[in-house]
Structure formats: structure tokens, C-alpha cells
Amino acid sequence: MSEHDYNQYGDITINDTGFGFRVAPENSGDGDSCGGGCSGCGH
């Protein structure tokens, strides 16, 4: 994660849902969080 990304999103929380991982940025901006399997956010 770059410094710019950190300044925009803050800390990242990764949770094991039992079906994959849920990645949730502290400051997502639009209220959405990333998630699902091992895929990325697409941002």
C-alpha cells in the first residue's frame, strides 16, 4: 500500500469469513467495503 492509498483509506481490516476474506478499509469513502474470496477491490 502506498502512502497515498493509506492517506485515502486509513488502516485496512482483513477478516476471515469462513468462505474467504473480507477486506474493509477504515475510510472507504462511499460506505462500501471490499470483499469476497481472494479477489481485490477493483479500485
PDB file of N, CA, C and O in Angstrom, chain B, residues numbered from 101:
ATOM      1  N   MET B 101       0.858  -1.167   0.000  1.00  0.00           N
ATOM      2  CA  MET B 101       0.000   0.000   0.000  1.00  0.00           C
ATOM      3  C   MET B 101       0.901   1.226   0.000  1.00  0.00           C
ATOM      4  O   MET B 101       1.848   1.319   0.782  1.00  0.00           O
ATOM      5  N   SER B 102       0.598   2.149  -0.875  1.00  0.00           N
ATOM      6  CA  SER B 102       1.391   3.369  -0.942  1.00  0.00           C
ATOM      7  C   SER B 102       0.939   4.359   0.132  1.00  0.00           C
ATOM      8  O   SER B 102      -0.125   4.202   0.732  1.00  0.00           O
ATOM      9  N   GLU B 103       1.755   5.365   0.358  1.00  0.00           N
ATOM     10  CA  GLU B 103       1.406   6.395   1.341  1.00  0.00           C
ATOM     11  C   GLU B 103       0.121   7.112   0.918  1.00  0.00           C
ATOM     12  O   GLU B 103      -0.712   7.443   1.762  1.00  0.00           O
ATOM     13  N   HIS B 104      -0.039   7.349  -0.379  1.00  0.00           N
ATOM     14  CA  HIS B 104      -1.259   7.991  -0.887  1.00  0.00           C
ATOM     15  C   HIS B 104      -2.495   7.134  -0.570  1.00  0.00           C
ATOM     16  O   HIS B 104      -3.517   7.654  -0.122  1.00  0.00           O
ATOM     17  N   ASP B 105      -2.391   5.824  -0.805  1.00  0.00           N
ATOM     18  CA  ASP B 105      -3.504   4.920  -0.501  1.00  0.00           C
ATOM     19  C   ASP B 105      -3.829   4.934   0.987  1.00  0.00           C
ATOM     20  O   ASP B 105      -4.997   4.967   1.374  1.00  0.00           O
ATOM     21  N   TYR B 106      -2.790   4.911   1.817  1.00  0.00           N
ATOM     22  CA  TYR B 106      -3.014   4.920   3.264  1.00  0.00           C
ATOM     23  C   TYR B 106      -3.712   6.206   3.691  1.00  0.00           C
ATOM     24  O   TYR B 106      -4.628   6.179   4.513  1.00  0.00           O
ATOM     25  N   ASN B 107      -3.274   7.335   3.127  1.00  0.00           N
ATOM     26  CA  ASN B 107      -3.895   8.613   3.484  1.00  0.00           C
ATOM     27  C   ASN B 107      -5.358   8.656   3.060  1.00  0.00           C
ATOM     28  O   ASN B 107      -6.176   9.292   3.724  1.00  0.00           O
ATOM     29  N   GLN B 108      -5.696   7.984   1.959  1.00  0.00           N
ATOM     30  CA  GLN B 108      -7.070   7.979   1.478  1.00  0.00           C
ATOM     31  C   GLN B 108      -7.940   6.991   2.246  1.00  0.00           C
ATOM     32  O   GLN B 108      -9.075   7.319   2.590  1.00  0.00           O
ATOM     33  N   TYR B 109      -7.439   5.794   2.522  1.00  0.00           N
ATOM     34  CA  TYR B 109      -8.262   4.721   3.099  1.00  0.00           C
ATOM     35  C   TYR B 109      -8.014   4.437   4.568  1.00  0.00           C
ATOM     36  O   TYR B 109      -8.884   3.867   5.226  1.00  0.00           O
ATOM     37  N   GLY B 110      -6.870   4.809   5.106  1.00  0.00           N
ATOM     38  CA  GLY B 110      -6.565   4.518   6.503  1.00  0.00           C
ATOM     39  C   GLY B 110      -6.153   3.064   6.678  1.00  0.00           C
ATOM     40  O   GLY B 110      -5.721   2.411   5.728  1.00  0.00           O
ATOM     41  N   ASP B 111      -6.291   2.571   7.888  1.00  0.00           N
ATOM     42  CA  ASP B 111      -5.941   1.183   8.175  1.00  0.00           C
ATOM     43  C   ASP B 111      -6.892   0.238   7.459  1.00  0.00           C
ATOM     44  O   ASP B 111      -8.042   0.585   7.189  1.00  0.00           O
ATOM     45  N   ILE B 112      -6.409  -0.952   7.155  1.00  0.00           N
ATOM     46  CA  ILE B 112      -7.195  -1.971   6.469  1.00  0.00           C
ATOM     47  C   ILE B 112      -7.424  -3.118   7.449  1.00  0.00           C
ATOM     48  O   ILE B 112      -6.491  -3.576   8.109  1.00  0.00           O
ATOM     49  N   THR B 113      -8.665  -3.574   7.540  1.00  0.00           N
ATOM     50  CA  THR B 113      -9.008  -4.723   8.375  1.00  0.00           C
ATOM     51  C   THR B 113      -9.301  -5.909   7.464  1.00  0.00           C
ATOM     52  O   THR B 113     -10.077  -5.795   6.515  1.00  0.00           O
ATOM     53  N   ILE B 114      -8.672  -7.056   7.758  1.00  0.00           N
ATOM     54  CA  ILE B 114      -8.901  -8.274   6.992  1.00  0.00           C
ATOM     55  C   ILE B 114      -9.511  -9.306   7.931  1.00  0.00           C
ATOM     56  O   ILE B 114      -8.906  -9.673   8.939  1.00  0.00           O
ATOM     57  N   ASN B 115     -10.717  -9.773   7.596  1.00  0.00           N
ATOM     58  CA  ASN B 115     -11.421 -10.753   8.420  1.00  0.00           C
ATOM     59  C   ASN B 115     -11.631 -12.040   7.637  1.00  0.00           C
ATOM     60  O   ASN B 115     -11.972 -12.005   6.455  1.00  0.00           O
ATOM     61  N   ASP B 116     -11.426 -13.185   8.303  1.00  0.00           N
ATOM     62  CA  ASP B 116     -11.708 -14.482   7.699  1.00  0.00           C
ATOM     63  C   ASP B 116     -13.176 -14.794   7.932  1.00  0.00           C
ATOM     64  O   ASP B 116     -13.597 -14.968   9.075  1.00  0.00           O
ATOM     65  N   THR B 117     -13.964 -14.868   6.857  1.00  0.00           N
ATOM     66  CA  THR B 117     -15.400 -15.105   6.981  1.00  0.00           C
ATOM     67  C   THR B 117     -15.750 -16.590   7.022  1.00  0.00           C
ATOM     68  O   THR B 117     -16.905 -16.953   7.248  1.00  0.00           O
ATOM     69  N   GLY B 118     -14.753 -17.449   6.805  1.00  0.00           N
ATOM     70  CA  GLY B 118     -15.017 -18.872   6.715  1.00  0.00           C
ATOM     71  C   GLY B 118     -15.200 -19.311   5.267  1.00  0.00           C
ATOM     72  O   GLY B 118     -15.076 -20.494   4.950  1.00  0.00           O
ATOM     73  N   PHE B 119     -15.493 -18.363   4.398  1.00  0.00           N
ATOM     74  CA  PHE B 119     -15.667 -18.629   2.972  1.00  0.00           C
ATOM     75  C   PHE B 119     -14.634 -17.879   2.141  1.00  0.00           C
ATOM     76  O   PHE B 119     -14.586 -18.021   0.920  1.00  0.00           O
ATOM     77  N   GLY B 120     -13.822 -17.095   2.800  1.00  0.00           N
ATOM     78  CA  GLY B 120     -12.821 -16.254   2.136  1.00  0.00           C
ATOM     79  C   GLY B 120     -12.461 -15.125   3.084  1.00  0.00           C
ATOM     80  O   GLY B 120     -12.660 -15.226   4.295  1.00  0.00           O
ATOM     81  N   PHE B 121     -11.941 -14.073   2.535  1.00  0.00           N
ATOM     82  CA  PHE B 121     -11.529 -12.955   3.363  1.00  0.00           C
ATOM     83  C   PHE B 121     -12.309 -11.707   2.998  1.00  0.00           C
ATOM     84  O   PHE B 121     -12.580 -11.458   1.823  1.00  0.00           O
ATOM     85  N   ARG B 122     -12.670 -10.922   4.006  1.00  0.00           N
ATOM     86  CA  ARG B 122     -13.341  -9.642   3.803  1.00  0.00           C
ATOM     87  C   ARG B 122     -12.335  -8.556   4.128  1.00  0.00           C
ATOM     88  O   ARG B 122     -11.805  -8.507   5.238  1.00  0.00           O
ATOM     89  N   VAL B 123     -12.071  -7.690   3.170  1.00  0.00           N
ATOM     90  CA  VAL B 123     -11.117  -6.607   3.330  1.00  0.00           C
ATOM     91  C   VAL B 123     -11.907  -5.310   3.458  1.00  0.00           C
ATOM     92  O   VAL B 123     -12.638  -4.933   2.541  1.00  0.00           O
ATOM     93  N   ALA B 124     -11.764  -4.629   4.589  1.00  0.00           N
ATOM     94  CA  ALA B 124     -12.537  -3.418   4.836  1.00  0.00           C
ATOM     95  C   ALA B 124     -11.611  -2.260   5.180  1.00  0.00           C
ATOM     96  O   ALA B 124     -10.963  -2.276   6.226  1.00  0.00           O
ATOM     97  N   PRO B 125     -11.541  -1.256   4.311  1.00  0.00           N
ATOM     98  CA  PRO B 125     -10.747  -0.071   4.633  1.00  0.00           C
ATOM     99  C   PRO B 125     -11.447   0.760   5.706  1.00  0.00           C
ATOM    100  O   PRO B 125     -12.674   0.860   5.733  1.00  0.00           O
ATOM    101  N   GLU B 126     -10.645   1.353   6.586  1.00  0.00           N
ATOM    102  CA  GLU B 126     -11.182   2.165   7.666  1.00  0.00           C
ATOM    103  C   GLU B 126     -11.983   3.350   7.114  1.00  0.00           C
ATOM    104  O   GLU B 126     -13.053   3.670   7.631  1.00  0.00           O
ATOM    105  N   ASN B 127     -11.472   3.991   6.078  1.00  0.00           N
ATOM    106  CA  ASN B 127     -12.127   5.147   5.466  1.00  0.00           C
ATOM    107  C   ASN B 127     -12.470   4.804   4.031  1.00  0.00           C
ATOM    108  O   ASN B 127     -11.756   5.202   3.110  1.00  0.00           O
ATOM    109  N   SER B 128     -13.550   4.072   3.828  1.00  0.00           N
ATOM    110  CA  SER B 128     -13.887   3.631   2.474  1.00  0.00           C
ATOM    111  C   SER B 128     -14.441   4.748   1.614  1.00  0.00           C
ATOM    112  O   SER B 128     -14.495   4.606   0.392  1.00  0.00           O
ATOM    113  N   GLY B 129     -14.853   5.850   2.210  1.00  0.00           N
ATOM    114  CA  GLY B 129     -15.326   6.991   1.452  1.00  0.00           C
ATOM    115  C   GLY B 129     -16.791   6.886   1.081  1.00  0.00           C
ATOM    116  O   GLY B 129     -17.578   7.758   1.450  1.00  0.00           O
ATOM    117  N   ASP B 130     -17.184   5.841   0.360  1.00  0.00           N
ATOM    118  CA  ASP B 130     -18.560   5.741  -0.103  1.00  0.00           C
ATOM    119  C   ASP B 130     -19.382   4.753   0.715  1.00  0.00           C
ATOM    120  O   ASP B 130     -20.532   4.483   0.368  1.00  0.00           O
ATOM    121  N   GLY B 131     -18.825   4.209   1.789  1.00  0.00           N
ATOM    122  CA  GLY B 131     -19.573   3.304   2.643  1.00  0.00           C
ATOM    123  C   GLY B 131     -19.488   1.857   2.217  1.00  0.00           C
ATOM    124  O   GLY B 131     -19.865   0.970   2.982  1.00  0.00           O
ATOM    125  N   ASP B 132     -19.000   1.593   1.011  1.00  0.00           N
ATOM    126  CA  ASP B 132     -18.844   0.217   0.556  1.00  0.00           C
ATOM    127  C   ASP B 132     -17.557  -0.360   1.094  1.00  0.00           C
ATOM    128  O   ASP B 132     -16.598   0.365   1.359  1.00  0.00           O
ATOM    129  N   SER B 133     -17.541  -1.662   1.252  1.00  0.00           N
ATOM    130  CA  SER B 133     -16.304  -2.333   1.620  1.00  0.00           C
ATOM    131  C   SER B 133     -16.014  -3.395   0.579  1.00  0.00           C
ATOM    132  O   SER B 133     -16.915  -3.897  -0.094  1.00  0.00           O
ATOM    133  N   CYS B 134     -14.766  -3.719   0.465  1.00  0.00           N
ATOM    134  CA  CYS B 134     -14.350  -4.739  -0.490  1.00  0.00           C
ATOM    135  C   CYS B 134     -14.588  -6.102   0.145  1.00  0.00           C
ATOM    136  O   CYS B 134     -14.737  -6.205   1.362  1.00  0.00           O
ATOM    137  N   GLY B 135     -14.624  -7.133  -0.664  1.00  0.00           N
ATOM    138  CA  GLY B 135     -14.764  -8.429  -0.048  1.00  0.00           C
ATOM    139  C   GLY B 135     -14.844  -9.539  -1.068  1.00  0.00           C
ATOM    140  O   GLY B 135     -14.863  -9.307  -2.277  1.00  0.00           O
ATOM    141  N   GLY B 136     -14.889 -10.751  -0.550  1.00  0.00           N
ATOM    142  CA  GLY B 136     -15.055 -11.922  -1.361  1.00  0.00           C
ATOM    143  C   GLY B 136     -13.754 -12.603  -1.716  1.00  0.00           C
ATOM    144  O   GLY B 136     -12.836 -11.984  -2.253  1.00  0.00           O
ATOM    145  N   GLY B 137     -13.686 -13.875  -1.413  1.00  0.00           N
ATOM    146  CA  GLY B 137     -12.560 -14.717  -1.799  1.00  0.00           C
ATOM    147  C   GLY B 137     -11.213 -14.054  -1.656  1.00  0.00           C
ATOM    148  O   GLY B 137     -10.939 -13.370  -0.670  1.00  0.00           O
ATOM    149  N   CYS B 138     -10.383 -14.263  -2.645  1.00  0.00           N
ATOM    150  CA  CYS B 138      -9.056 -13.670  -2.651  1.00  0.00           C
ATOM    151  C   CYS B 138      -8.983 -12.560  -3.702  1.00  0.00           C
ATOM    152  O   CYS B 138      -7.893 -12.163  -4.115  1.00  0.00           O
ATOM    153  N   SER B 139     -10.122 -12.070  -4.125  1.00  0.00           N
ATOM    154  CA  SER B 139     -10.140 -11.044  -5.157  1.00  0.00           C
ATOM    155  C   SER B 139      -9.894  -9.675  -4.543  1.00  0.00           C
ATOM    156  O   SER B 139     -10.067  -9.482  -3.339  1.00  0.00           O
ATOM    157  N   GLY B 140      -9.494  -8.741  -5.369  1.00  0.00           N
ATOM    158  CA  GLY B 140      -9.253  -7.385  -4.929  1.00  0.00           C
ATOM    159  C   GLY B 140     -10.499  -6.538  -5.037  1.00  0.00           C
ATOM    160  O   GLY B 140     -11.562  -7.028  -5.417  1.00  0.00           O
ATOM    161  N   CYS B 141     -10.372  -5.302  -4.711  1.00  0.00           N
ATOM    162  CA  CYS B 141     -11.486  -4.366  -4.715  1.00  0.00           C
ATOM    163  C   CYS B 141     -11.837  -3.892  -6.121  1.00  0.00           C
ATOM    164  O   CYS B 141     -12.993  -3.577  -6.401  1.00  0.00           O
ATOM    165  N   GLY B 142     -10.859  -3.842  -6.990  1.00  0.00           N
ATOM    166  CA  GLY B 142     -11.077  -3.280  -8.302  1.00  0.00           C
ATOM    167  C   GLY B 142     -10.901  -1.771  -8.332  1.00  0.00           C
ATOM    168  O   GLY B 142     -11.225  -1.123  -9.328  1.00  0.00           O
ATOM    169  N   HIS B 143     -10.389  -1.212  -7.244  1.00  0.00           N
ATOM    170  CA  HIS B 143     -10.153   0.252  -7.192  1.00  0.00           C
ATOM    171  C   HIS B 143      -8.756   0.565  -7.629  1.00  0.00           C
ATOM    172  O   HIS B 143      -8.364   1.731  -7.656  1.00  0.00           O
TER     173      HIS B 143
END
